[in-house]
């Protein structure tokens, strides 16, 4: 009972759990698989922008099924950031029934989300104990941002040789949507889509595969940092450099962009640590 009470108490302090319907349409932009060298085909549906096919790993933030949102991604959108910032600290057990009740979903999506978190190294799952939070250390966080810089700055240099007008239009559309929404809701899903497209433009499969392995955690970090400083959710200068074919400038801008997010995340972790010490 004590374990359940502790989990329930911590869940109640998180952002209010969404009461999710069986099918929920999320107005975001996702990456599409391309046909050969063809850019993604955008399909405009009212105020929403979607693309024809999801072409990335199952642990990426914001996957949308043909008939709406997969509920385990909504569960991940709550649990992953809470683990990353320590609201669900290392050692705490994540009991399926408690998490499901808090989020208003069945145990199935919770179980699937916990499996993804296990694959990302954020929880362990053992017989008779269930899921236990492992979390990330500040050093782990630092290493993830260093890895993003290595992968994404390399990708954008290569992307300048492959980018076309349709790609630039797509990226500008994502950026405009993020800026417009930044002060009223999370922008992590289109932000992940933006950075994923830069990776895709490099046209290197092993690079894409390496980035996809951390895509879920990247999305969790973005959901924290984008909300802290919505004024920094800007990519216009980066897009301009990419459009001009200046790979070095684009890489330098992206480097600063990622380091800004890293600095914000460090500040969040520091403030949480100080609050916990009181």
Buried (B, 14 or more C-beta within 10 A) or exposed (E): EEEEEEBBEBBEEBEEBBEBEEEBEBBBBBBBEBEEEEBBEBEEEEEEBBBEEBBBBBBBBBBBEEEEBBBBBBBBBBBBBBBBBBBBBBEBBBBBEBBBBBBEBEBEBBBBBBBBBBBBEBBEBEEEEBBBBBBBEEEBBBEBBEBBBEBBBBBBBBBBEEBEEEBBBBBBBBBEBBBEBBEEEBBBBBBBBBBBBBBBBBBBEEBBEBBBBBBBBBBBBBBBBBBEBBEBBBBEBBBBBBBEEBBEBBBBBBBEBBBBBBEBBBEBBEEBEEEEEE
